[in-house]
Amino acid sequence: MSQTPEALYARIKEEVGVRADRLWELSLALHREPETAYEEHRASRLLADALEAEGFRVERGVAGLPTAFVARTGPAAGAGEGPCLALLMEYDALPLLGHACGHNLIASAGLGAALAVRAALGEVEGTLLAVGTPAEERGGGKVAEVEAGLFDGVDAALMFHPGVYDWVWAPLTASAQVRVGFHGRAAHPTGSPTEGIDALGALIQLFNALGVLHKRLPDGSHIQGIVTDGGRATNIVPEYAEGLFGLRGGTTAALEELMEELRSCAQGVALATRTRVEVTGVGGRYEHFRDNDVLSGLFAGHLDRVGISLSEPTPGVYLGSSDIGNVSTRVPAIHPWIAIMDSDGSDHTPQFAEAAAGPRGRRAMLAAAEALACTAADVLLRADVSERAWACFHRKATAGL
């Protein structure tokens, strides 16, 4: 390292500062014109263009996703000397609610961190990636990117998320969507009642069975279902009924056990009601988030220097699921939370969308950009960081955490 850590961190702070207004304008531009999953064409273009303008080599449409991209400096991941560091950006919005999850802030913070660390470090051994990850809310862009091998050779993946807590890591569960369809036999309920096999009745029995199952599920696990097809007329015994179920588990292993429980319940109901059942997964599975203590500790220390202190999550509180989990179970990763509302608020609300374009959102975004860039510099310049991060990763993987 040609400069002291303190001088490097000060330089990163300067680089974020000179871009602060531009980063905020980009964040507001995304906020004004929200784009939902897989439709983030403008957001993707704005981010990729900004990276290209400052010397990054940009590949667009990666992993078969038109709105995904990878911008890089240095050799391909795993192909050269030194570690490989990935800064992740989300930019999809919620239907009807816009940026009520604050992904506009995630995008601008990731962009700011990538530009600042490159400007501060110049050419170093190792690889810096800025990864555009669409469709976190519905579909899972990171799932596709992981499966395409985009994170192969990556030593650390960094991002932040705005929220209502200042937490050093995110207790995110594994999740999956499962469709259950029962096939029966149509009949007139009065004219030929004994000829009918009620598929809707079978689906209702499944809901009842799952209600009993729910009482003995471990912390972090639950099943929530809706009826998506319950028949067409009241004077016809439904020959087909279908439900869509969202499953969550505190770990990916717990989710897999829960999926088997659901399958067993459905098959038992089918046997009891003389129906035939089909159980199929819908979309990609989100794995649980595995925090990397080494990287999270570095990020928290850098964030503390800019006046935001992070704490451990409240025990027993979970914050939903995210496709960052699929990244974190393959490479060391962080996903800290920085509050832009007080803890009596909630994301996925109009109030949170308003906060994502407000002064507290700007402060969180710029603080995150600086802390992410400083953490990225630690990974790229200190060989012991990636070594310790991987040791932590393997320890938690062995323990099933």
N, C-alpha and C positions, 0 to 999 in steps of 0.2 A: 504494500500500500504506500503510494508516494506521498500521501498526506495523512495527518492524524485523523482518527475517527471523528473527533470533535469538529475538525475543519471540514471533513467530508459531509457530516450531517448539516453543518451550517450552509455549505454550498447547496445541498439538496433543498434546504428551506428556502434559499434564495431562488432556486429554479422553479419551485412551486409558486412562490410569491409573484414572480414576473408573469406567470401564466394564470394567476388566480382569476382575474376577470374573464379571460377567454374560456377557462374551464367552467366557470359559472354560467356564462352565456350558452355554452354547449349544453349544460345540464338543463337550463331553462328551455332551450330549443326542443330537447327531447320531451320535456314535460308538457310543452304547449301542443305538441302533435304526437300523442302517445300511439304506439303501434303494438299490437298484440302478438302472441307467439307465432313465429315463422313469417310474420309480416313486417319485420323491423328493417325494411329496406333503407329508409332514410337514415335511421340511427346508425346502422351498420356502415353506411357510406360515409357519414360525417366522422365517425371514429377512425375508420380505416384511412380516410383522406388525411386526417390530422396526423396520424402516425407516419404516413408516407411522406408528408411534407417535411418531417424532421428526420428523415433518413432511414426509417425502418423499411425493410423489404416486406411487402404485404402480399399474402396469398388469400384470395377471397373465395367464398363458396366451399370451404373445407368441410370434410366429413359428409359430403353430400347435402349440405345445408346452405341454401343460397344466401342467408343472412349471417353466416358464421365466417370468421376470418382468423388468420394468424399473422401477426407482424413480428419480425425478428431482427435482432442484430447478432452477429457472430454466426458460427456454423449451425448445422442442423442439430436438434436435441440429441445428445449422446454421441455426436460425431466428432467433437473436438476436445481440446483441453479445457479443464475447468468445469464448474457446475452449470446446470441449466435451471433457470428461474422463470416461472410463468406468472404473470399478473393477469387476473381474470376480470372480465367486464360483462355484466348483465345489462340488458337494455329493453327487455319486453315489458309491456304494461298489462294491466288487468282489463278485461272487458267491462265497459260501463264506468269503471272507477279510475281509469288512467293510471298514473304512477303512484298508486296507493300502497305500493311496496317499496317505493324509493329507488327503483333500479336506475333512474336517471342519475342519481348520486353515485351509485356503484360504478356506472360507466365513466363518469367524469373523474372520479377518484382513481380508478384504474388507469385511465389515460394520463392523468397528471403524474401519477407515480412512474409510469413507463417513460414519459418524456423527461421528467426530472432526473431520474437515475441515469439515463443515457447521457444527458447533458453534463451531469456532475462527474461521471466516471470516464467518459470518453471510451476508448477502445480498451477492453480488458479481456483476459482469458475467460472463456465461458460464453454462455448464450442467454440472452434476454428475450423472452417471448411476451407479447401482449395478445391475449386470446379473447376474441369476441364470442360470447356464449349465448345464443338466442334461446328463447322458449323455456326459461326456467319455470314459469308459472304453469304452463300446460304443454307437456310433451317431453321436455328434458333434453335440451341441446347438448349439455355436457355428457349425457348418457351416450349419445351418438358419437361425440368427439372421443370419449374414452374407448368405445368399441372400434373406432377407426384408427386407434393407436396414436392419437395426437399427443398424449401425455407420456408416451414411452420415452424414456431417457430424461424426463423432467425430475429434478431433485427437490423442488418446492413449488407449491401453488398457493398464491396469496390473493385474498380479496377481503372486503369488509361488507357489512350490511347495516343500513340504518334501521333503527327500531325504537323501542320505548325503554330499553335497558342499556346500561354501559357494562357489557359482559365480555370477558376475555375470549370466550368461545361460545359456540352455539349448540345447545342440546337439541339436535335435529334427529328425528326418528327415520327409520326405513319405512317406505310406503309403496303400495301397489294398488292398482284398480283391477277388480275382478268382475266379470259379467257371469251371472248365473241364469240360465234359461231352462224352464221346465216345459216339457211336451206332454200334453194330455190328449183328450178326445172331446171334440165338440158334440153337444147335444142340446135339445130343448129342455130347460129345467123343469117344465111341467109335463110336456107331452111324452118325453122319454128320459126321465131323470136317472134311471139306473144305467143308461148307456154312456153317460158323460164321465170323463175323468178330468177333474178340475185342476188345471195347471195353476191358476191363481191361488187356489186353496193351498196347494203345495208350497208356493212362494211365501204365503203368509205363515205357514208352519215353519219355514226356514227362518223367518224373522223372529219367531217365538223361540226357536232353538238357540239362535244367536244371542237373544236376550239373556237366556240362562248361562250361556258360555261367557258372556261379557263379565259376569260377576266374579269370575275366577281368573281373569286375565291379569298379567303382571303390569307394573307401572310402565307407562309408555306405549302399551298396546291397546288398540281398540278397533272396532269395526263399525262403520257407519254406512247404511244402505238406503237406496231409494228404489221405488218401483218405476221402471222405465216402460213397461208394457204390461197392462193388466187386463187385456181383453178389449172387445170392440162394442159390445152391446149387453145390456142387462138380461136379455132373454136368450142368451147363448152361454152355455158352460164354456169358459175360456179354454181353448185347446193349447194356447201358448201363453206363458207369462215370463217376464224377465225382470231381474233386478241388477243394479249396478252397485258394487260395494267397494268402499275405500277402506283399506287395511293399513294399520300402522303398527310397527314394532320398535321397541327401544333399541334393538340391534337388528341387523339383517338376518341373523339366525332366528331371532324371535319372530320376525315377520314370516320367515319360511315355515315355522311351526304353526303360526296362525293361519296361513294359507292352507295347510294340511287339515287343520281343524275345520275350516270352512268347507273344504271339499268333503270331509267325512260327514259333516252335518247335512250337506246337500244330498249326498248319496243315501244317507239314512232316511231323509224325508222322501226321496224318490221311491225307495223301497216300500215305505209305509203307505204311500199314496198311489202306488202303481203308475207313477209318471216316469218319464225318462228325463235325465238332467244332463246339461252340458255346463262345464265350468271352464272359462277361458280368461286368460290375462288380457288386459287392455293397456297398450302403450308400454313404455319402459318402466322398469322398477327403479325407484330411488333407494339407494343404500343409506344406512345410518352414517352420520358424520363422525369421523375419527379425528379429534383435535390433536395437533402436534404441539406438545408442551414447549419444546425448544423454540419453535418459531413464534408461537403465541406469546411467550415470555418476552422475546425481543420486541415484537410489535407493541405490546403493552408498555414496555419501557420507553419506547420512542413516543408513543401517544401521551404518556404521562409528562414528557418534556414540553408538550404543547398545551398542557393544562387539562387533559381529560384522563381521569383515572378509571381503569376497568377493574371489575370484581369478578369472582367466580359466579356462575349461574345459581339461582335459587334451587336447592334440591327439590326434585319432584316436578319441576316446571319444564315443559317441553314447548318448542317453538315451531311445531309443524315439521315439514320435510323439504328437502331441496336436492337437486341433482349434484350439488357440490359434494354430497356424500359419496357418489360414485368415483369422484376424483380422489377424495381423502382416503379411500380404502385401497388406493393404488400408489399414491405418492404422498409425502408429507404435505400437509395443507393447513391453512388457517381460515377462519370465518368468524371474526369477532363482530360484536354488535356495538354500535354507537347510537345513543339516544338522540332523536330529533323531536321527541314528545316526552311528556312525563309518563310515569309507569301506569297511570290510570287511563291512558289512551290505548289505541290498538292500531296495528297496520291493517291494510285492506279495508280502510274506511275513507270517506271523503276528507275527514280531518287530517288523516295522515298524508293524503295526496297534497293537501294545502301546505303541510309542514315541509314536504319534500321540495317545495319551491320557496321556502321561507328562510329567514336569516339563520335559524338554528341548523337547517339543512345545509346551508352554505358552509357554516363553520365546521360541521361534522365532515363534509366532503373534503375540504382542504386539509383538515387535520389528518384524515385517513390517508389522503394522497401522500402527505409528507411521511407518515409513519410507515406506510407500505413501501415507499421508495427507500427509506433508511433500512428497513428489514431486507429488502431486495439487495441492497448494497452489502449488507452483512453476509448474505448467502453467497454472493458473487466473489467477494474479496477474502473471506475467511474460510479456509478449508475445513476447519473444525465444526463450523455451523452445519453444513450439509451432513457431515459424518454423524454428529450428535442427533440431528433431525431424523436420519434414517434409523439410528439405533432406537430412538423413541418410537418410531413407526413400527419397527419389527417387534418391540416389546409389547406394544398394545395389541398388535395383530395376534401374537402368540397367546395373549391373555383373553382373546375374544372380545376386546373392547372396541 
